[in-house]
């Protein structure tokens, strides 16, 4: 796949906007255990914002529909979106959502999310190409899907929902909970991903070999890249390889949203 093959893409992301509080440590704590951390990072996050930035940095024209608080964290939550020139349609609610993230020396993570304003996002119908996740209420996702010309759903955190997207993106555990979609991409971490159409496998890709630093945001990079390249006209096998490469790029960096690759970064690794 080469850059001239990709058509312009307009995308609306309806989803969460957070601030991530990340601690890095050699080993993740067991229940009741205290472990020392050697690094603390505070940065913009949220699956919606991460995926919006991922698609925008690759070249899509992106609008995000989301919510932040009337608090000191609000502008921190938006800084990455502004830097990526994402158009903001953002409501102001009580408090900005946050995520607490632990990352060990092998790049594995544990994440807890407090939704804050994301739980109060107002449902609205949107048109065109739409991407959602499940860090916002069900009624928000259903309203976003109602009038979309192309609706993509990253079913994370996984739960049942009465909608059948044009593209579903899930990992193997999420796939056990939510499996409906015309196209279904199933990610398998370091083992790559597979893409199914109406239940039949149409593409499979290995992930690039990397030294993992932080898996946080790798799935969001994959999702944003896959949606972008499929809408831009890439063949499924190329789009899947592109998405796996974007996810690996982020996993090899420290951080999530601010580590999203550009188009040139991904082509460098392919």
PETABEL-V214250 format. One record per residue. N is the residue number from 1. D_LAST is the distance of its C-alpha to the last C-alpha in whole Angstrom. Layout:
n d_last
N D_LAST
N D_LAST
This chain:
n d_last
1 9
2 10
3 12
4 16
5 15
6 16
7 19
8 21
9 21
10 24
11 24
12 27
13 26
14 30
15 29
16 30
17 30
18 31
19 31
20 29
21 32
22 29
23 31
24 29
25 31
26 31
27 32
28 32
29 36
30 38
31 40
32 43
33 41
34 41
35 38
36 37
37 34
38 33
39 31
40 32
41 30
42 31
43 28
44 28
45 26
46 27
47 25
48 26
49 25
50 22
51 21
52 22
53 21
54 17
55 18
56 19
57 17
58 14
59 17
60 20
61 23
62 24
63 28
64 29
65 32
66 33
67 36
68 36
69 40
70 42
71 42
72 40
73 37
74 36
75 35
76 33
77 31
78 31
79 29
80 25
81 26
82 28
83 26
84 23
85 26
86 26
87 29
88 32
89 34
90 35
91 39
92 40
93 42
94 44
95 41
96 37
97 35
98 34
99 32
100 32
101 30
102 30
103 27
104 27
105 26
106 23
107 22
108 24
109 26
110 29
111 30
112 33
113 33
114 36
115 36
116 39
117 38
118 36
119 38
120 40
121 38
122 40
123 39
124 38
125 37
126 34
127 33
128 30
129 26
130 27
131 25
132 27
133 27
134 30
135 31
136 34
137 37
138 37
139 39
140 36
141 33
142 36
143 37
144 34
145 33
146 36
147 35
148 32
149 30
150 27
151 27
152 25
153 26
154 24
155 27
156 27
157 30
158 30
159 34
160 35
161 35
162 37
163 34
164 32
165 29
166 26
167 23
168 24
169 21
170 23
171 22
172 24
173 27
174 27
175 27
176 30
177 32
178 30
179 29
180 30
181 28
182 27
183 23
184 23
185 19
186 20
187 18
188 19
189 17
190 16
191 16
192 14
193 15
194 17
195 18
196 22
197 24
198 28
199 28
200 26
201 22
202 20
203 16
204 15
205 12
206 11
207 10
208 8
209 12
210 13
211 16
212 17
213 20
214 20
215 19
216 21
217 20
218 16
219 18
220 19
221 15
222 14
223 17
224 17
225 13
226 15
227 18
228 17
229 14
230 17
231 19
232 18
233 18
234 14
235 15
236 15
237 13
238 10
239 12
240 12
241 8
242 7
243 10
244 10
245 7
246 10
247 12
248 11
249 11
250 14
251 16
252 15
253 17
254 21
255 22
256 21
257 21
258 21
259 18
260 16
261 13
262 13
263 11
264 10
265 9
266 6
267 5
268 6
269 4
270 0
